[in-house]
Amino acid sequence: MTKHLLLLTCALGALSGVASAAAAQTAASSASPSATEVGAVIVTAEKRQQNIQKVPVAVTAFTTKQRDIVGIENLQDMTNFTPGLVYSSVLDRVTIRGVGRQTNLLSAEAAVSTYVDGFFTTSAVEASLPPMFVSNIEVLRGPQGTLQGRNSIGGALLVTTARPTSTPYAEGRITIGNYGYEDVSLAVSGPITDGLKFRIQGYYDNQSQGYFKNVAGGPSEGGVLDQYFIQPAISAKLGDNADLYVKGFVAHWNNIAGPGARSNYTSDPYGNQLNDASNQYLFNAAAPYYAANYAAGGVYTGAGYIVPGSFNQTNPNITNNPANTNIRDFSTNTREYVRLTNSHDIDVQFTYHLPTFDIRYTGGYQSYKYDLNVDADGTDVNSYQIALAPGSTCDAAAAFGCTNLTVFPTWNYLYEENNQWMSHEITFASTGNGPVQWIGGLYYYDEHYSNPIVTTDTQQTQLKTPINEAGGAAAANPNAYVTYQNYQMETRSEAAYGQVDWKVTDTLKLTGGLRFTQDHKIGAEEERLVFFGGSILSASGAYTPGVGAFLRGLGAPQATIEGALDPTDLGSFTPALDVTSCAANGVGVKSACTINANGMAVRNIGGDSSAVTGTAGLEWTPTNDTLAYLRYSRGYKALGFDAGDPDTVANPEVKPEFVNSYEAGIKKTFGRNLVVDAAIYYYDFTNAQYVVSTPETSNGGVTQNVSALTNLPKTRSDGFELESIWTPISHLQFDLSYSFNDTAILTSCNVHTNAGCYVDTNDPLAQFSGAKDTGLIVGGDHLQSVKGDELPNAPRNKVALNGNYTFVFDRGSLTFSGTFTWRDKQAGAIFNEPYDTAPSWDQVDLRATWKAPDDKYEITLYGRNVFNTTGYEAAAPGLIYSTGPAANDYKVATDYGINPPATYGIELHYKFF
């Protein structure tokens, strides 16, 4: 970090020296506006157009001009210059000040809302629209539910798209970079007739090479792009009092990039047990890498079980995890891909101006289908055989027709989202100049979605035969599902809100607002699990169909709970329903489970939540360039559901989240040279929704550990934030962003009720947890206390510094820009273990832009991550893997989402007229 910061400081110092030497040359044109002059930024943080320095809210805004100078291309880049903001592009999860989404379940929504031209969207992806396509993007920090809509308990992202122009306009941008990157963007705008204007804009992105190399010989992955986006819009003046804005888009991805695609580096060797430690239904594809797993003479002897000579892989030279040698190497025999289809949007803003107030309608409809295909086994292993044990059931009964089991461990993980939603909002806002200003509105939202999550192996033909249900008829499995989970749900939300600002004196203003929200969720979930893995082995470790199911760490047959084994299926069988944990009276359960004709366990779920939230504030403006404020806000996020797991999760509904936020801030402008914004805050956070393993008692009185969405009763977040823009001399500017965020879980572990006690599924025996082990054991696992642990993805410190200088010549201008970013380590799970924690990192980006004097064209050379450091966009929990046959023979590998390596390229911007 120190070396890179010194290099950047020296570079900026050299620029200052050059500035002095070039003073005479630039004197004639120094009166022209600077490319980096401190100026007013207009935001809509409170549903009105206001100067950002006049808004009593912690907000960071990114204009097109600023993004072009600094090189802010997407939401991930915005995290560097937004205090408290963290974004995982691979998971599409936004966190602000430690409050964010911790699961991708559609039935448990984001805690940071995204609005594009006032229309709510379920994903933060649209906040990454290219700079040319938007006028500005605002990141609001802290609960914004009073005015900025549903579930914005952590904050909100407000995107304002570029509007149609009154005069003809056309601009094209072409970017070419390493890794075969190409981007073409085009926008055309202008008048159609009096009072009617249009704009159409779109881009095509293509990148042929990925940031990760498949050493098994397959295509590279991570960053590979093939996608387009087209957005038409019209605006109309309907008489003297009415304005209409209508826009839509169509988008399509066919990538090996995007949310869900490869961006993670997983350390440590492959696990060596026959069972996949992360999924008990699968065989471990990496088991053949270990010589101790082979059967002597091809016959099972009590330790070895793999038939010698049966191991087949794509690249025989690979003997272990290639990421241990190079973090950007991997080995798979199945290409990973992301697809986005049926992605459409249409939304409308209609405003009618009355003498003293405006009425605005904002509404729309959006839909998409998202598909992700991942090589779940993570290897290039094609097949191997498991030997029969002499004297086993299969060996002794020739009528079964058993032979050595051939395993084809090419497990495909298929994740799909089908989503469509609409919303309607009517807002009434005063427009007068009196001391009292008010705004109020009504809101309605309706969403329908499904989320199939499947593990399949089409080469394992046994899985395609009808599989007997315990106590039921055989059900077909033509798609060779090993696991299948899905839910189809509807979410409805209604709200009414209002806020009043009263300017008591020329320098004091009071603010008060309330919002009532009611949420309703209803739907059905289904699941089918087919055991086809090492967990079906007998106690001796041999493959012996007919003996029963053995789960990892348990020493007794589980056939009475999980289902009977059908030996004709060579190890494939479906577990019977555990009716004690899948009854009708669990929290959020509307009907008891049934098994349908497709062998799916099905039940209905649903529930409601509501809240009265609001805000209260005091503003003091002693001078026109100074704003100090105190603000209290109460935020609310709707109830959630751990949907898609009816046979395990007895109580799928989780409580809504609440945050009480206390904030003090100051915004100060010193002439035209310096802007300083600072804020301190404290959050009292209740019932944060996290996926974690907790003791759960079923209706039958059996207590077991269940990994599911649950509530952390009490947490806190507090910190300090600073943003500053300084122009010490003409054409030289520095931008600084810093945040300190201290978070902690406050709930204690109650050893009598198990409340507040959790199981680290990556450390079930508490080998690495030390003092966190409570001494309580449930279901063979050690319960742990997380009191005092940090919240995930809330780095304690985060800083970004940009310096840029513009040389102005008779024939144009040349701007040099350099950015240094440093981020503290951050946890990926509530246990804060080393294997859950992403290290601190730093990065340097450089840009040089030549602009023509008539603003006709720009040419930019850029380098991102020029020192090729390893950066971590967000943390993730570690991954457990086996190192031996005993229950405590395991380790935990780190799993990091890493930023792209060094990239460079050239951009050409050209304005046709």
Disulfide bonds with the S-S distance in Angstrom:
Cys394-Cys402 2.01
Cys582-Cys593 1.85
Cys749-Cys757 1.94
